[in-house]
Amino acid sequence: MEYNYKTKGTCSTNIKLNIEGDIVSDVVFTGGCNGNLKAIPILVDGLTVEQIEKKCKGITCGFKSTSCADQLACAVREAYEYAKKSN
């Protein structure tokens, strides 16, 4: 299932991803730091929601209380919960 997440508090504005069960793939960020946003999708491709949360949840960026990685952790959890309700 394709899912779009509107980010909060980051330079990136949106995260699009696919989720099948609890496996995440095809992560695409809109906006943000180009290099990081190319690397993150490659590093998390094929991981579970829980694995992404363990790796990314709570990471901050500079003075911000969140980051693109932290927002990804929020996005995958939201997508997973939405998919469970939809089935």
Buried (B, 14 or more C-beta within 10 A) or exposed (E): EEBEBEBEEBBBEBBBBBBEEBBBEEBEBEEBBEEBBEEBBEEBBEBBBEBBBEBBBEBEBEEEEBBBBBBBBBBBBBBBEBBEEEE
